[in-house]
Amino acid sequence: MAIFKVAAHTGDNNGYIEYDTETKELGVHLNDEEIDAKVREYLTTERPLHRFTDLSYYETVSVVPTDDVESLKLALCYIWLALGVHVDWSRPVEG
């Protein structure tokens, strides 16, 4: 079982988002049920996202972020625009 985890926060709420790459289960742990629900909806709903193909060129792809880990990572890059949730790629997640 491979679990992808990334730290995330909304200012006052520190936590993490986890994804099981085998079962495609999503866990949202931001210490606020309302924000958790919004993040879960954002990451489980099909949406258009820009995937950069070069330094200044991108293609628009329509994905359900939880379909695979690469789509999830792409959606996490844009989640702050939609929900104000900031992903801290450099902070390790314990446990």
Salt bridges, closest charged atoms under 4 A:
GLU18 OE2 - HIS29 NE2 2.96
GLU34 OE2 - LYS38 NZ 3.49
GLU59 OE2 - ARG51 NE 3.01
GLU70 OE2 - LYS73 NZ 3.75
ASP88 OD2 - ARG91 NE 3.25
